[in-house]
Amino acid sequence: GVEVGPQPQGVARADVLDKMRKIVKHGLDFVQLFNEGKEFPPCTVEVFKIMEKVDYPRNKNGEIIAIIHPQLQDQDWQPLKNGDPLFLTLDGEVIPYQGNCTVYPTFINEAAYYEKKQAFVKTEKIKLTAKHLRLPVS
């Protein structure tokens, strides 16, 4: 599957649709070249591995008591370091990120995830290495 965004629910955005078409085209091109016997050399790619889902701060009744800090809003895939602003309480208090490593938040403040109690997903950047790839000759 391919998920491209962010994009509000019920909205069709031309830029996001164009990105989705390019991703699907590259995937189909790869399948065609692989089936034709093309050999792909070893490579290394950076990916983001999900660490955990992070909820909004809540009171004892389960009600949200803070929102995403303005400096974090729309910063998907950008580094978040210890001490960076994370949430802003309704009283104006900044709740900083407290972690022992840099993380890369994504799905920040997505409307579809409120009901799932998810303010964002914390990811780590890692490198994956793939060996050469070629369809076996039969």
C-alpha positions in Angstrom: 0.0 0.0 0.0 1.0 3.6 -0.5 -0.1 6.4 1.8 0.8 9.9 0.8 0.0 13.0 2.9 -0.6 14.9 5.0 -4.0 15.7 3.5 -7.2 16.7 5.2 -10.0 14.1 5.1 -12.3 14.5 2.1 -9.9 16.9 0.3 -8.2 16.1 -3.0 -4.9 18.0 -3.4 -3.2 18.1 -6.7 0.3 18.1 -5.2 -0.3 15.1 -3.1 -2.0 13.2 -5.9 1.1 14.0 -8.1 3.4 12.6 -5.5 1.3 9.4 -5.2 1.3 8.9 -9.0 5.1 9.3 -9.0 5.6 6.7 -6.2 3.3 4.2 -7.9 5.0 4.7 -11.3 8.5 4.1 -9.7 7.1 1.0 -8.1 5.7 -0.3 -11.3 8.9 0.6 -13.2 10.9 -1.4 -10.6 8.7 -4.5 -11.1 9.0 -4.3 -14.9 12.8 -3.9 -14.8 13.1 -6.7 -12.2 10.9 -9.0 -14.4 13.1 -8.2 -17.4 16.2 -9.4 -15.5 17.8 -6.1 -14.6 20.3 -6.4 -11.8 20.0 -3.8 -9.0 23.3 -3.0 -7.2 23.6 -3.1 -3.4 22.3 0.1 -1.8 21.7 1.8 1.5 18.6 3.9 2.3 17.5 5.9 5.2 14.1 5.0 6.6 12.1 6.0 9.7 11.3 3.2 12.1 8.3 3.7 14.4 9.3 3.8 18.0 6.0 4.6 19.7 2.7 6.5 19.5 2.5 9.6 21.7 -0.8 10.8 23.2 -1.8 14.3 24.2 -1.4 15.2 27.8 -4.6 14.5 29.6 -6.3 15.2 32.9 -7.6 12.5 35.3 -10.9 12.5 33.3 -9.1 11.7 30.1 -9.6 15.1 28.6 -6.9 16.7 26.5 -5.1 19.5 28.4 -2.5 20.6 25.9 -2.2 21.1 22.1 0.7 20.6 19.8 3.2 23.4 20.2 3.2 25.8 17.2 6.9 25.2 16.6 6.2 21.4 16.2 3.1 21.8 14.0 3.8 20.9 10.3 7.3 19.6 11.1 6.7 16.0 10.2 10.0 14.1 9.7 12.1 16.9 11.2 14.4 16.2 14.2 13.0 16.7 17.7 15.7 17.1 20.4 15.5 17.0 24.2 14.1 20.3 25.4 12.4 21.3 22.2 8.8 22.5 22.6 6.3 19.7 22.3 2.9 20.7 23.7 1.3 24.0 24.8 -1.2 23.8 27.7 -4.4 25.8 27.6 -2.8 28.0 30.3 0.2 28.8 28.0 2.8 26.5 29.6 5.3 24.8 27.3 5.8 21.1 27.7 9.2 20.2 26.3 10.2 16.9 24.7 12.1 14.9 27.2 14.1 12.1 25.6 17.6 10.7 25.5 17.9 10.8 21.7 16.8 12.8 18.7 13.5 11.5 17.2 11.6 12.3 14.1 7.9 12.9 14.8 5.3 12.2 12.1 1.5 12.2 11.7 1.6 15.3 13.9 -1.8 16.5 15.1 -3.6 14.5 12.4 -7.4 14.8 12.9 -8.0 11.1 12.1 -5.9 10.1 15.1 -7.6 12.1 17.8 -10.0 9.3 18.6 -7.0 6.9 18.7 -5.4 9.1 21.4 -2.4 9.8 19.2 -0.8 13.3 19.0 2.1 12.0 16.8 4.2 9.0 16.2 7.8 9.0 17.3 10.3 7.5 14.8 14.0 7.0 14.6 16.1 7.4 11.5 17.9 4.2 10.6 19.8 3.0 7.5 18.9 -0.3 5.8 21.3 -2.0 3.4 20.1 -4.2 0.6 22.2 -6.8 -1.2 22.2 -6.8 -5.0 18.9 -8.0 -6.4 18.3 -9.9 -9.6 15.6 -12.3 -10.8 17.1 -15.8 -10.9 17.7 -17.1 -14.4 15.7 -20.2 -15.1 
